[in-house]
Amino acid sequence: MTTKAGDPGAFARFDLDRVETPAFVVDAAALRRNLAVLADVKRRSGAKVLLALKAFSMWETAGITQAVLDGTCASGLWEARLARKHYPGMVETFCPGFKAQDLPEIAALSDTIVFNTPQQHARFRELLERSGETFDVGLRINPEVSTGEVPKYDPAAPGSRLGFPISQLREEHLSGLSGLHFHTLCEQDFAPLARTWEAIEPRLADWLPRLDWLNMGGGHHISRADYDVDALVRLIEGIRNKYGVSVYLEPGEAVALDAGLLVGEILDIFDNDGLQAIVDISATCHMPDVIEAPYRPALLGETETGTSVRLGGPSCLAGDVIGDYRFAGGVPTPGQRFAFLDQAHYSMVKTTTFNGVPLPSIYLWDSDSDKLERVRSFDWTEFERRLS
């Protein structure tokens, strides 16, 4: 999988020695720039945009994101709690499989609950009606149109567990629904969305006028420089005008794209069929997508002709390897700082304490004012509390 990290922007002038390592550094100014793009889409298309907490849930920045966005989408009870506690606006909750004991609280927290199958909705419908809470219900459909680069990250891949296959959707499945939801993209531009809509519109055309909303999910890299924003606006306008439904988008990456660094330090370096550097950033603990996707994160300031070094984490996992990188100025030395680009989304929410590896601190920087604030640091008790 190819990194979509763009130009380092203001991070090119950030002094990495200003933070303890490992550390995430999120640029508030970069968030505001991304949000300005989303605000433009909202204004011109009439769409509503929700923040996908699964991708970016740094609630310290809720005042920045929710000044533009209409709410949040949660992936279960805990994210719904976080959303209602820290983020203004509506809360939409989707989970592939809800637990009966969680649903009364989810109903109290959520404005919209989206089920993965009509069978699950039918099973819990009476329970939800007894809750006395006010919310609407949606169904996630699988368009069965595969556009993903990597099968394991493709929600529409053959055999996917995510969403009810559109080929099986029937009139009776719409009972009690206010809307339909589909999510098929992963770090993609407009063309895959257009192909998906072209394939599913004929199947939905008779039903959409009877619904209130259509949610086109996330994975849209709307804030990326090469994204065709005008085409997205035209598509949303066309759907709203033709079918009379509200249209929702729920990007996470587009909110935080190119807005964060993960800063680390060289701990040791030696030669074994090439230079091997042990660093205090762990692929398995801090950037699991490096191993799962896999992909190679972009290194701040990497050169084409520098010294090649393999960077590996401090855990005992043999596969805790980030990748091979070229460093300007010769062989890096212990204590030297470095950073990976575009780490605000997903990396931060996926961190673990496997092997007792410390969690990165979290800093908020504003490149417009140069104000830097450490908003969270973690001690060993985070590791202790996860065990028994």
Backbone hydrogen bonds, N-H to C=O, Kabsch-Sander energy under -0.5 kcal/mol:
donor,donor_aa,acceptor,acceptor_aa,energy
11,F,8,P,-1.8
12,A,9,G,-1.7
13,R,10,A,-1.8
14,F,11,F,-1.3
16,L,14,F,-0.8
18,R,15,D,-1.9
19,V,16,L,-1.1
23,A,263,V,-1.7
24,F,361,S,-3.1
25,V,261,L,-2.3
26,V,363,Y,-2.5
27,D,259,A,-2.9
28,A,26,V,-0.7
28,A,365,W,-3.3
31,L,27,D,-1.9
32,R,28,A,-2.3
33,R,29,A,-1.9
34,N,30,A,-2.2
35,L,31,L,-2.7
36,A,32,R,-1.7
37,V,33,R,-1.2
38,L,34,N,-1.8
39,A,35,L,-2.7
40,D,36,A,-1.7
41,V,37,V,-2.0
42,K,38,L,-2.5
43,R,39,A,-2.6
44,R,40,D,-2.4
45,S,41,V,-2.4
46,G,42,K,-2.1
47,A,41,V,-0.5
48,K,247,V,-2.6
50,L,249,L,-2.8
51,L,71,G,-2.5
52,A,50,L,-0.6
52,A,251,P,-1.3
53,L,51,L,-0.9
53,L,73,C,-1.9
55,A,52,A,-1.5
56,F,52,A,-1.7
59,W,57,S,-1.7
61,T,58,M,-2.4
62,A,59,W,-1.5
64,I,61,T,-1.0
65,T,61,T,-2.4
66,Q,62,A,-2.7
67,A,64,I,-0.5
68,V,65,T,-1.5
69,L,65,T,-2.6
70,D,49,V,-3.0
71,G,49,V,-0.6
72,T,90,M,-2.6
73,C,51,L,-2.5
74,A,92,E,-3.7
80,A,76,G,-2.2
81,R,77,L,-2.4
82,L,78,W,-2.2
83,A,79,E,-2.8
84,R,80,A,-2.5
85,K,81,R,-2.1
86,H,82,L,-2.4
87,Y,83,A,-2.4
90,M,70,D,-2.0
92,E,72,T,-2.3
93,T,112,T,-2.7
94,F,74,A,-2.6
94,F,92,E,-0.5
95,C,114,V,-1.0
102,D,99,K,-1.1
103,L,99,K,-1.2
106,I,102,D,-2.3
107,A,103,L,-2.9
108,A,104,P,-1.5
109,L,105,E,-1.9
110,S,106,I,-2.1
111,D,91,V,-3.0
112,T,91,V,-1.7
113,I,136,D,-2.4
114,V,93,T,-2.8
115,F,113,I,-0.5
115,F,138,G,-2.7
121,H,117,T,-1.6
122,A,118,P,-2.6
123,R,119,Q,-2.1
124,F,120,Q,-1.7
125,R,121,H,-1.1
128,L,124,F,-2.4
129,E,125,R,-2.2
130,R,126,E,-1.9
131,S,127,L,-0.7
131,S,128,L,-0.7
132,G,128,L,-0.5
132,G,129,E,-0.8
135,F,133,E,-0.6
136,D,111,D,-2.3
138,G,113,I,-2.6
139,L,179,G,-1.5
140,R,115,F,-3.2
141,I,139,L,-0.5
141,I,181,H,-3.2
142,N,164,F,-2.9
147,T,145,V,-0.5
153,Y,150,V,-1.9
154,D,151,P,-1.7
157,A,154,D,-1.8
160,S,157,A,-1.9
163,G,161,R,-0.7
164,F,140,R,-2.7
166,I,142,N,-2.6
168,Q,165,P,-2.0
169,L,166,I,-1.0
173,H,170,R,-1.2
174,L,171,E,-1.7
175,S,172,E,-1.1
177,L,174,L,-2.2
178,S,137,V,-3.5
179,G,137,V,-1.0
180,L,213,W,-1.3
181,H,139,L,-2.6
182,F,215,N,-2.6
185,L,218,G,-0.7
188,Q,219,G,-2.6
193,L,189,D,-0.6
193,L,190,F,-0.6
194,A,190,F,-2.2
195,R,191,A,-2.3
196,T,192,P,-2.1
197,W,193,L,-2.7
198,E,194,A,-2.4
199,A,195,R,-1.6
200,I,196,T,-1.9
201,E,197,W,-2.5
203,R,200,I,-0.6
204,L,200,I,-1.4
204,L,201,E,-0.7
205,A,201,E,-1.8
207,W,204,L,-1.1
208,L,204,L,-2.5
210,R,207,W,-1.8
211,L,208,L,-2.2
212,D,178,S,-3.0
213,W,178,S,-1.5
214,L,246,S,-2.6
215,N,180,L,-2.9
216,M,214,L,-0.6
216,M,248,Y,-2.8
221,H,188,Q,-2.7
221,H,219,G,-0.6
222,I,220,H,-1.5
224,R,221,H,-1.8
227,Y,224,R,-1.9
229,V,227,Y,-1.7
232,L,228,D,-1.7
233,V,229,V,-2.5
234,R,230,D,-2.2
235,L,231,A,-2.3
236,I,232,L,-2.5
237,E,233,V,-2.6
238,G,234,R,-2.4
239,I,235,L,-2.2
240,R,236,I,-2.6
241,N,237,E,-2.6
242,K,238,G,-2.2
243,Y,239,I,-2.4
244,G,240,R,-1.7
245,V,239,I,-0.5
246,S,212,D,-2.7
248,Y,214,L,-2.5
249,L,48,K,-2.3
250,E,217,G,-2.7
255,V,252,G,-0.6
256,A,252,G,-1.4
257,L,253,E,-1.2
259,A,256,A,-1.9
261,L,25,V,-2.5
262,L,340,F,-1.7
263,V,23,A,-3.4
264,G,338,F,-2.7
266,I,336,Q,-2.6
267,L,278,I,-3.3
268,D,278,I,-1.6
270,F,276,Q,-2.3
272,N,274,G,-2.8
275,L,308,S,-0.5
276,Q,270,F,-3.6
277,A,310,R,-3.2
278,I,268,D,-2.3
279,V,277,A,-0.5
279,V,312,G,-2.6
280,D,265,E,-1.6
286,H,282,S,-2.6
287,M,282,S,-1.0
287,M,283,A,-1.0
290,V,287,M,-2.3
291,I,288,P,-1.1
292,E,288,P,-2.7
293,A,289,D,-2.5
295,Y,290,V,-0.8
296,R,1,M,-0.6
300,L,339,A,-3.0
302,E,299,L,-1.7
303,T,326,R,-1.1
307,T,327,F,-2.7
309,V,325,Y,-3.1
310,R,275,L,-2.7
311,L,309,V,-0.6
311,L,323,G,-2.9
312,G,277,A,-2.5
312,G,310,R,-0.5
313,G,320,D,-2.4
320,D,317,L,-2.0
321,V,319,G,-2.7
322,I,311,L,-2.6
323,G,311,L,-1.4
325,Y,309,V,-3.0
327,F,307,T,-2.5
330,G,327,F,-0.6
335,G,266,I,-3.2
336,Q,333,T,-2.3
338,F,264,G,-1.8
340,F,262,L,-2.2
341,L,298,A,-2.9
342,D,260,G,-0.5
343,Q,260,G,-2.2
346,Y,55,A,-3.4
347,S,345,H,-2.5
348,M,343,Q,-0.6
350,K,346,Y,-1.2
350,K,347,S,-0.7
351,T,347,S,-0.5
351,T,348,M,-0.7
352,T,285,C,-2.0
356,G,353,T,-2.3
357,V,354,F,-1.8
361,S,22,P,-2.2
362,I,376,R,-3.1
363,Y,24,F,-2.9
364,L,373,E,-3.0
365,W,26,V,-3.2
365,W,363,Y,-0.5
366,D,371,K,-2.3
367,S,365,W,-0.6
369,S,366,D,-0.7
370,D,366,D,-3.2
371,K,366,D,-0.7
373,E,364,L,-2.3
375,V,362,I,-1.9
375,V,373,E,-0.8
376,R,362,I,-1.6
382,E,379,D,-1.7
383,F,380,W,-0.8
384,E,380,W,-2.0
385,R,381,T,-2.8
386,R,382,E,-0.7
386,R,383,F,-0.6
387,L,384,E,-1.5
